[in-house]
């Protein structure tokens, strides 16, 4: 992994992000709805005021001029202004992003912690009872959409049993230990729903990657070395099986963010997913643009991470 | 043969498939003495590889299963041994190299690390010591610039070089027996000769016994003292190499020897190379008689009724044929 390669990859990311932003901007401009629609219909605001506001924000300019304005502002670090919340978009996103990253991060960690051992055990004992049970559960897991399992969990643990809070709150009144416990309690359901959904498909990937590797010749070589089955599996099977799995996890991140939008909505997690949805509902174009663009950046970033990890895990791949 | 190292008795390794039991190895007897080179020959699917892998218990179970027999290693039966006991024998006492040098090394570790892994396991060396020993082994198998190459990955070596690495790996714990499962089949002819020569050289140096599995009769003639011919999961003939090539008794062995291309004869007589007619019979519920009967031009009713026993026809020369 050379520094040159890294720099070149980062440079290549620039045109792709530009392309993404053009598409996003155009689609948003074509979409119906107007952030000032409310002003126009409000009799208390004189039409001249509404018109000057529109002119001030450049809403009536052609799309490409508006895009250039957006781009120039973006380059200067100005993300725009939220019409609905009346604060800067970057402040708004920075408020929401940590929550999302924590929930998604915890969910991904949960998914990996569950999927890796289960997938490896299932893959090394194909068609055993364990494998069949794991497979069935995994199949159920990724067949059930998060909005269904989420509501189901709320129904069971919040409504019936009243063990866990139904709504995720960013402003827990307490501090210290009580805050920590409350934070854990309110995170359990969103993290579990998202994590197990991810984990279910991951189990299948890990299992098939392991199945591919265990029958390779070098695993027999490893067995002939007399190092014990556990070392054969961890060093020789899992290590190589991880190569495709790591790429998959990284390339699946867009799906994870997509899933997070739904999950955040169900549990009222104040992350950028729910910000996106409320911004869409209130025609808050700058926020929608910014949030989708942040998603795009994250996806590009994870692609880069996937490539770097791939090269690190597989010495046969040389980056030039 | 004075000191028996490995004594396989009536080994039966069968595989459960959807169609029934495949009797890949069906009552094989094989002895290897200390420092002896024994060739095991036969065509694809005759059970040579399964026999070899059975010795180190490298058979996947299921579907594989030991139906019976014994594998005595210096008098001790390996078949009932547990995994931990077996691991003390693997690499340290019996090592194995495989047919495909391109795939038998793990692509994600350096060759040095892969050799060091065995040494650290069995000889409790530190990482540094193990890597140094790995470099020594590499230079022993004539890999140039071994000190530097120990840090290279398998994909940076050619096929022949990788087989050398495999030999270095197999010999790093000084085993008493090296099982070479078609070690030269995947290599081109000049490299084959080099690898065989290297194995011979290593044998002289370490004094280990070699079980050389191959389907190339020429390789056997060059390297082995004793030869075991297998056909459809059974030993059909066993003899000292000289006796086997000079006086082959089983029709299958005769066929194998006639199918060796001979440069000297081909040039003079423009003879057609002889092939054995037919194919290996299915090992699913094989017929009761001699398994070669269908392809044998001397076959009679006696052959089809019962499996002929292995009978002695000369000093150390056994054949499973009624003729």
Interface residues (C-beta under 8 A of the other chain):
Chain A: X216 X217 X218 X220 X221 X222 X223 X224 X225 X226 X227 X228 X229 X231 X235 X236 X239 X240 X243 X313 X314 X315 X316
Chain B: X53 X56 X58 X83 X84 X86 X87 X88 X89 X90 X91 X92 X95 X96 X98 X100 X103 X104 X105 X106 X107 X108 X117 X118 X121 X122 X153 X155 X166 X169
